[in-house]
Amino acid sequence: TALREASIRASLRKLDGRWRDALERVIAEGVDNGDFSCPDPQSTVARVGALLDGLSVAALVYKSVTRKQLQTWVRQATADEVGIDRALLVMNGSASSVDGGLRHRPAAAARS
């Protein structure tokens, strides 16, 4: 399998590290801007990543979770982790609604 091949394993780790680092930066920036409330962005990324990994296996291997369920549950958990209203991370066409307005709203206002 791919994980047994050293070069592929290294590439997968690199890609995994990139998205996790990017998410951690976004969360930290959101905390600094007052958009998010998250005491430990690194741990949040670890939990969201673990949830995504587990649900991906359930969806792709076992077919016990639908893609829609995976997306919904990961969005809900992510919203809870960063202290924003879950409704801010609902699908809006092909993009999440966060792109449009979260940057200008403090976390307290987003939750009300």
C-alpha positions as CSV (number, residue, x, y, z in Angstrom):
1,T,0.0,0.0,0.0
2,A,0.9,3.6,-0.2
3,L,2.0,3.9,3.4
4,R,4.6,1.1,2.9
5,E,6.3,3.1,0.2
6,A,8.7,5.5,1.9
7,S,8.4,8.3,-0.7
8,I,4.6,8.2,-0.8
9,R,4.5,8.1,3.0
10,A,6.7,11.1,3.2
11,S,4.5,13.0,0.7
12,L,1.4,12.1,2.6
13,R,2.9,13.3,5.9
14,K,4.0,16.5,4.2
15,L,0.5,17.2,2.8
16,D,-1.1,16.4,6.1
17,G,1.3,18.7,7.9
18,R,0.5,21.5,5.5
19,W,-3.2,21.5,6.0
20,R,-2.9,21.1,9.7
21,D,-0.4,24.0,9.9
22,A,-2.7,26.1,7.7
23,L,-5.7,25.4,9.9
24,E,-3.7,26.2,13.1
25,R,-2.6,29.5,11.6
26,V,-6.2,30.4,10.6
27,I,-7.5,29.5,14.1
28,A,-4.7,31.5,15.8
29,E,-5.3,34.5,13.6
30,G,-9.0,34.2,14.4
31,V,-8.3,34.2,18.1
32,D,-5.9,37.2,17.7
33,N,-8.6,39.1,15.8
34,G,-11.3,38.2,18.3
35,D,-13.3,36.1,15.8
36,F,-12.6,32.8,17.6
37,S,-12.4,31.7,21.2
38,C,-9.9,28.8,21.4
39,P,-7.4,28.4,24.2
40,D,-5.2,25.8,22.3
41,P,-5.3,25.9,18.5
42,Q,-2.8,23.1,18.2
43,S,-4.9,20.7,20.2
44,T,-8.0,21.8,18.3
45,V,-6.3,20.9,15.1
46,A,-5.4,17.5,16.5
47,R,-9.0,16.8,17.5
48,V,-10.5,18.0,14.3
49,G,-7.9,16.1,12.3
50,A,-8.6,12.9,14.3
51,L,-12.3,13.3,13.8
52,L,-11.8,13.8,10.1
53,D,-9.5,10.8,9.8
54,G,-11.9,8.5,11.6
55,L,-15.0,9.7,9.8
56,S,-13.1,9.4,6.5
57,V,-12.4,5.7,7.2
58,A,-16.0,5.2,8.2
59,A,-17.2,6.9,4.9
60,L,-14.7,5.4,2.5
61,V,-13.9,2.0,3.9
62,Y,-17.0,0.9,5.9
63,K,-19.6,3.1,4.1
64,S,-21.2,3.6,7.5
65,V,-21.1,7.4,7.2
66,T,-22.3,9.5,4.3
67,R,-20.2,12.3,2.8
68,K,-22.9,14.8,4.0
69,Q,-22.7,13.4,7.5
70,L,-18.9,13.7,7.5
71,Q,-19.0,17.3,6.3
72,T,-21.8,18.2,8.8
73,W,-20.1,16.6,11.8
74,V,-16.7,18.0,11.1
75,R,-18.2,21.5,10.6
76,Q,-20.1,21.3,13.8
77,A,-17.2,20.1,15.8
78,T,-14.9,22.8,14.3
79,A,-17.4,25.5,15.1
80,D,-17.7,24.2,18.7
81,E,-13.9,24.1,19.0
82,V,-13.4,27.7,17.9
83,G,-16.4,29.1,19.8
84,I,-18.6,30.2,17.0
85,D,-22.2,29.5,16.1
86,R,-22.5,26.3,14.0
87,A,-24.7,28.1,11.5
88,L,-21.6,30.0,10.4
89,L,-20.1,26.9,8.9
90,V,-23.1,25.5,7.0
91,M,-22.7,24.8,3.3
92,N,-23.7,27.6,1.0
93,G,-23.4,26.2,-2.5
94,S,-19.9,24.8,-2.8
95,A,-18.2,27.1,-0.2
96,S,-18.8,27.6,3.5
97,S,-20.5,30.8,4.6
98,V,-17.5,31.7,6.8
99,D,-15.8,33.2,3.7
100,G,-18.4,36.1,3.7
101,G,-18.7,37.6,7.1
102,L,-16.9,36.0,10.0
103,R,-13.8,38.2,9.8
104,H,-15.7,41.2,10.7
105,R,-17.6,39.7,13.6
106,P,-16.3,39.3,17.2
107,A,-16.8,35.8,18.6
108,A,-19.4,37.1,21.1
109,A,-21.5,38.6,18.3
110,A,-21.2,35.5,16.2
111,R,-22.7,33.4,19.0
112,S,-25.7,35.6,19.7
